[in-house]
C-alpha cells in the first residue's frame, strides 16, 4: 500500500513540474466564456463542423425517406381499399333497396289486393249458399298468407332503406 501511495505522489509531482496550460483540470472546467468565442473548433477530418452536420442530416433524411415513402404508399393502398369497400357497400345497399321496392310494388301489393278480392268473393258465395265452408276457409287462408307476405316484404323494404341510409352516412 505504501508503495502505491508513493507512486501516486511521484506522478502528482511530475504533473506539477510540467504544468502545461491545456492540461490543467481547473482551467478546462472553469474557462471564461469569452475565450471560447475566439477559438475555432475543427472536425478531425478537416471539414468545418457545419458541413459535416449538413452531410449527416442529408444522409439521415435520405435513409429515413425510404421508409416514409413506403408508409405513405401503404396508407394510400389502405385508403383506396377502404373507399372501394364503402362504394361496394353503398351499391349493394342501393341494389337491395331497388329490388325490395320493385318486389313490394310489382308483386306484393297486387298479391294482397288479389287475396282480398278472392276472400270477398268466397264470403259472398258462401253467404248465398254457392260454396262450402272449406272453400271459404281456403280463400281466407290465402288472403292471410298474402297479407303476411306483404308485411314481411314491407319489413325487408324498410330495412333496405335503413341499410341504404347507413351506407350513405345518414345518421339514424
PELIN-V656832 format. One record per backbone hydrogen bond with DSSP energy under -0.5 kcal/mol. NH is the residue of the N-H (numbers start at 1). CO is the residue of the C=O. If there is no record, write none. Layout:
NH/CO
NH/CO
This chain:
5/1
6/2
7/3
8/4
9/5
10/6
11/7
12/8
13/9
14/10
15/11
16/12
17/13
18/14
19/15
23/20
24/21
25/23
28/24
29/25
30/26
35/32
36/32
37/33
38/34
39/35
41/39
42/40
43/47
46/43
52/48
53/49
54/50
55/51
56/52
57/53
58/54
59/55
60/56
61/57
62/58
63/59
64/60
65/61
66/62
67/63
68/64
69/65
70/66
71/67
72/68
73/69
74/70
75/71
76/72
77/73
78/74
79/75
80/76
81/77
82/78
83/79
84/80
85/81
86/82
87/83
88/84
89/85
90/86
91/87
92/88
93/89
94/90
95/91
96/92
97/93
98/94
99/95
100/96
101/97
102/98
103/99
104/100
105/101
106/102
107/102
107/103
108/103
109/104
111/107
112/108
113/109
114/110
115/111
116/112
117/113
118/114
119/115
120/116
121/117
122/118
123/119
124/120
125/121
126/122
127/123
128/124
129/126
130/125
131/125
136/132
137/133
138/134
139/135
140/136
141/137
142/138
143/139
144/140
145/141
146/142
147/143
148/144
149/145
150/146
151/147
152/148
153/149
154/150
155/151
156/152
157/153
158/154
159/155
160/156
161/157
162/158
163/159
164/160
165/161
166/162
167/163
168/164
169/165
170/165
